[in-house]
Structures are given as C-alpha cells and as structure tokens.
Amino acid sequence: LVDTPTTLVEFLDGLNDVATDSPLLYLDLEGDELSKDGTLTLISVFVLSRNYTYIIDVQVLAKAAFNTTASSGATFKSVLELPNILKALFDVRNNSNALLIYYGIALQGLMENASCLDFGRGNSFRRFVASLAKCIERDAALEYKDLAAWKASKSKMSARFDATRGTAALYVFAQRPLDAEALRYCADDVRILPRLRSVYWARLTPAWRSKVERETAQRVQLSQTVSYVPKGGHKARGPW
C-alpha cells in the first residue's frame, strides 16, 4: 500500500526499467462510479519486471499522489503521461476519463486495451465485449485453487458493495484503514492482466493486432473529450 510521500517516492524510484515491446505497467483504478461522474479512490499498479503490485491510495494522498517528485525527477503524473512507458488496462475509458477530469492527467503509452484484445481473440466480429471477470474465468487458465480463491474474493467484495449501495454508508474503497480483503481484491485482477494479454495477443493475426492498437488509441482519445458518456449500453458493444 502506497499512502505516504515516502512510499510513493520508493515506488517511483523502482520504475527504472522501461519496456519497449510489451507493457511495463498494468493498471486498474477503483472509485465509486469511476469517471467524471464519480470518484477516484485507488490505483493498482502491477510492475511486470518486479512481479509486484502497488496500490496507490489516491484518497489519502490526493494531488500528492501525482505531483510528488522522485529522486529521478519523475512524478506519477509524468509516468502516466509518458508514451514510452508502456501500460495496459482492461477497459481504459472510464479510467482515463477520471484521471483527466480530477487530476489533469492525459494518459498516454497505452499499448492496447485488453477488452479489445478479448474482442478480437477469435479474429472475427462479435457484438459485445466480455467483462474482465468473464475473461479471467474463461481464458486466464488459472489453477483450480487460484481460480477458487479469486472467485471467493470477488464474491465477498460483491456482497460488501451491495450492502453499501443506496445507503449512507461509505463506499467500500473509501473506508479507512483499508482491510486485507479490500487490498487483495484490488491486487487480484491487475496481476492477472499480463496472463490475459499473453493469451489474447498470441491468438491475434498481425491485422487484428493493428485493429486493437488503433481502437485503443481511439478509446483513449474519446475518453478525454467533454462529450464522453461514461455509462450506458454502448459501453458493452464491440468496437467493430
């Protein structure tokens, strides 16, 4: 958990190796109605080269999460905006929108949008994209015990989300201190993303890889416009 300027600097100082042909950072953001219409609370960052997940507490650090300067001169904002530090998310749209609206961060360096990778995995046109949970369950090829543990964590957190929805209770990820169950939930999905990317990327032809890269760029661009609509049935439709 990164929730102080000191631990944030340690995290940033560890980002010295920059990948050139595959994502270095796998990201997942959490918030209540994450987008311009909600909040941004946490950012989970899986650093592939270190096989380690960092959870940035944006609620606690606020602007310092992005503006604190490391010994190298880097900030988390500069890392997110640098095009040569490659990143991957499952569905970039609301994540990118929240970063821009609340902290003025124009996300760059997205190698591909993993939900688009899933859509193109059969090299054919399909009407709807699958959720991250569906993709993990269907395609991540986790061992039985790991899949069971992942499902159990999802189920417990879903029950907690349901218990606070429509009530005066704090959003689960806004409660402090963060408990082990919440932290595990945040770390689980993002550390599986590299496995999913490898599976989907290997299935794509060069033509479909180009399609995914173009669609990813378009989705980032759209998410950074004032007309972006973060909710609705259009979010589930396939891009092609």
C-alpha positions as MATLAB code, in Angstrom:
seq = 'LVDTPTTLVEFLDGLNDVATDSPLLYLDLEGDELSKDGTLTLISVFVLSRNYTYIIDVQVLAKAAFNTTASSGATFKSVLELPNILKALFDVRNNSNALLIYYGIALQGLMENASCLDFGRGNSFRRFVASLAKCIERDAALEYKDLAAWKASKSKMSARFDATRGTAALYVFAQRPLDAEALRYCADDVRILPRLRSVYWARLTPAWRSKVERETAQRVQLSQTVSYVPKGGHKARGPW';
ca = [
       0.000    0.000    0.000;
       1.426    3.371   -1.066;
      -0.170    6.005    1.148;
       2.673    8.350    2.127;
       5.031   10.564    0.080;
       7.935    8.390    1.227;
       6.446    5.125   -0.048;
       5.382    6.890   -3.243;
       8.965    8.008   -3.911;
      10.153    4.435   -3.289;
       7.602    3.194   -5.828;
       8.659    5.772   -8.433;
      12.366    5.147   -7.896;
      11.747    1.480   -8.673;
      10.471    2.276  -12.159;
      13.872    2.488  -13.778;
      13.448   -0.223  -16.405;
      11.284    0.776  -19.330;
       9.875   -1.907  -21.596;
       9.941   -1.271  -25.319;
       7.958   -4.161  -26.741;
       5.424   -5.071  -24.052;
       3.607   -3.254  -21.234;
       5.711   -2.471  -18.181;
       2.783   -1.339  -16.037;
      -0.631   -2.960  -15.729;
      -3.185   -0.608  -14.205;
      -6.612   -0.791  -12.618;
      -8.440    2.112  -10.994;
     -11.117    1.946   -8.308;
     -13.737    4.526   -7.433;
     -17.416    4.998   -6.748;
     -18.909    5.360  -10.258;
     -15.358    5.780  -11.561;
     -15.374    8.546  -14.191;
     -16.192   12.242  -14.342;
     -19.486   11.369  -12.606;
     -17.911    9.669   -9.593;
     -14.704    9.370   -7.606;
     -11.172    8.043   -7.991;
     -10.004    6.312   -4.827;
      -7.245    3.798   -5.587;
      -4.884    2.887   -8.407;
      -3.473   -0.635   -8.546;
      -0.189   -0.909  -10.450;
       1.347   -4.266  -11.313;
       5.001   -3.781  -12.291;
       5.772   -6.702  -14.553;
       9.558   -6.518  -14.240;
       9.316   -6.734  -10.444;
       6.310   -9.088  -10.277;
       4.876   -6.794   -7.624;
       1.628   -4.907   -7.139;
       1.489   -1.417   -5.663;
      -1.799    0.105   -4.531;
      -1.692    3.900   -4.649;
      -4.081    5.472   -2.141;
      -5.311    8.475   -4.114;
      -7.935    9.290   -1.498;
      -5.263    9.820    1.160;
      -2.529   11.337   -0.992;
      -4.827   13.429   -3.225;
      -2.768   15.596   -5.635;
       0.451   14.465   -3.955;
      -0.150   11.025   -5.483;
       0.641   12.531   -8.865;
       2.859   15.538   -8.088;
       5.369   14.107   -5.586;
       8.810   14.100   -7.204;
      11.162   11.119   -7.005;
      14.947   11.385   -6.909;
      14.957   10.805  -10.673;
      12.691   13.816  -11.166;
       9.752   11.625  -12.145;
       6.237   12.004  -10.795;
       3.400    9.516  -11.098;
       1.753   12.041  -13.430;
       4.768   12.028  -15.731;
       4.881    8.229  -15.666;
       1.227    8.025  -16.701;
       1.689   10.609  -19.451;
       4.972    9.353  -20.926;
       4.302    7.472  -24.176;
       7.488    5.385  -23.881;
       6.437    3.831  -20.557;
       4.043    1.237  -21.882;
       0.870    0.456  -19.995;
      -2.138   -1.841  -20.281;
      -5.622   -1.762  -18.764;
      -8.661   -3.918  -19.316;
     -11.034   -1.132  -20.312;
      -9.255    2.191  -20.445;
     -12.200    4.517  -21.000;
     -13.544    5.444  -17.540;
     -10.064    5.131  -16.039;
      -8.642    7.654  -18.482;
     -11.639    9.942  -18.071;
     -11.303   10.058  -14.270;
      -7.574   10.795  -14.438;
      -8.116   13.713  -16.791;
     -11.132   15.244  -15.058;
      -9.856   15.079  -11.485;
      -6.096   15.416  -11.874;
      -5.466   16.800  -15.356;
      -3.615   13.671  -16.464;
      -3.733   12.838  -20.171;
      -2.969    9.121  -20.119;
      -0.511    8.029  -22.810;
       1.548    4.974  -23.626;
      -1.393    2.564  -23.774;
      -0.097   -0.379  -25.742;
      -3.520   -1.926  -26.002;
      -6.893   -2.099  -24.349;
      -7.263   -5.664  -23.048;
     -11.031   -5.711  -23.577;
     -10.347   -5.079  -27.273;
      -7.804   -7.897  -27.238;
     -10.553  -10.181  -25.973;
     -12.945   -8.935  -28.644;
     -10.511   -9.768  -31.389;
      -9.321  -13.030  -29.874;
     -11.178  -15.155  -32.401;
     -10.204  -12.936  -35.341;
     -13.907  -12.433  -36.030;
     -16.609   -9.878  -35.387;
     -18.718  -10.210  -32.242;
     -21.426   -7.939  -30.943;
     -20.431   -7.493  -27.309;
     -17.219   -7.470  -25.294;
     -16.912   -9.642  -22.201;
     -16.294   -8.343  -18.683;
     -12.894   -8.691  -17.053;
     -14.299  -11.267  -14.629;
     -15.635  -13.348  -17.520;
     -12.319  -13.142  -19.361;
     -10.360  -14.227  -16.292;
     -12.683  -17.126  -15.580;
     -12.754  -18.273  -19.189;
      -9.274  -17.573  -20.520;
      -6.693  -16.923  -17.784;
      -6.080  -20.660  -17.262;
      -5.612  -20.272  -13.520;
      -5.016  -23.347  -11.429;
      -8.155  -24.611   -9.733;
      -7.165  -23.412   -6.260;
      -6.167  -19.979   -7.568;
      -9.395  -19.612   -9.515;
     -11.416  -20.674   -6.472;
      -9.618  -18.126   -4.274;
     -10.147  -15.394   -6.867;
     -13.873  -16.218   -7.102;
     -14.224  -16.237   -3.316;
     -12.616  -12.803   -3.066;
     -14.898  -11.466   -5.800;
     -17.967  -12.863   -4.088;
     -17.102  -11.385   -0.687;
     -16.414   -7.943   -2.110;
     -19.570   -8.014   -4.243;
     -21.576   -8.628   -1.083;
     -19.874   -5.649    0.553;
     -20.591   -3.430   -2.445;
     -24.254   -4.478   -2.386;
     -24.517   -3.788    1.345;
     -23.460   -0.148    0.949;
     -25.207    0.624   -2.339;
     -28.070    3.078   -1.891;
     -27.254    3.680    1.777;
     -25.450    6.389    3.719;
     -22.546    4.022    4.361;
     -19.154    4.882    2.914;
     -18.184    3.318   -0.406;
     -16.099    0.225    0.369;
     -12.836    1.616   -1.012;
     -13.391    4.955    0.736;
     -13.281    3.327    4.178;
     -10.021    3.735    6.084;
      -7.991    1.885    7.039;
      -8.244   -0.431    4.037;
      -8.573   -4.015    5.199;
      -6.741   -7.030    3.801;
      -9.790   -8.229    1.881;
     -10.135   -4.929    0.005;
      -6.421   -4.784   -0.763;
      -6.435   -8.332   -2.080;
      -9.398   -7.564   -4.317;
      -7.537   -4.596   -5.789;
      -4.406   -6.634   -6.433;
      -6.040   -9.789   -7.797;
      -7.284   -8.588  -11.179;
      -4.349   -6.403  -12.135;
      -1.780   -9.122  -11.551;
      -3.730  -11.474  -13.846;
      -3.801   -8.961  -16.715;
      -0.359   -9.946  -18.097;
      -1.532  -13.545  -18.377;
      -4.668  -12.487  -20.248;
      -2.711  -10.218  -22.554;
      -0.313  -13.029  -23.451;
      -3.183  -15.389  -24.226;
      -5.095  -12.922  -26.386;
      -2.091  -11.369  -28.130;
      -0.848  -14.807  -29.215;
      -4.201  -15.543  -30.856;
      -4.308  -12.413  -32.989;
      -3.111  -12.073  -36.544;
      -0.976   -9.025  -37.411;
      -4.033   -7.390  -38.975;
      -6.074   -7.826  -35.804;
      -3.220   -6.557  -33.661;
      -3.242   -3.364  -35.714;
      -7.010   -3.089  -35.250;
      -6.627   -3.382  -31.479;
      -3.898   -0.740  -31.360;
      -5.968    1.711  -33.419;
      -9.090    1.116  -31.350;
      -7.145    1.584  -28.118;
      -5.885    4.975  -29.293;
      -9.408    5.981  -30.316;
     -10.861    4.948  -26.956;
      -8.280    6.956  -25.047;
      -8.956    9.969  -27.253;
     -12.730    9.650  -26.793;
     -12.420    9.315  -23.010;
     -10.594   12.640  -22.894;
     -13.351   14.650  -24.604;
     -16.032   16.725  -22.858;
     -18.740   14.750  -24.662;
     -17.634   11.392  -23.242;
     -20.524    9.376  -21.744;
     -19.217    7.002  -19.034;
     -22.317    4.843  -18.574;
     -24.763    3.127  -20.895;
     -25.336    0.131  -23.115;
     -22.847    1.449  -25.656;
     -20.025    0.515  -23.278;
     -20.694   -3.204  -23.778;
     -20.835   -3.112  -27.561;
     -17.872   -4.306  -29.533;
     -15.727   -1.789  -31.374;
     -16.001   -3.313  -34.848;
];
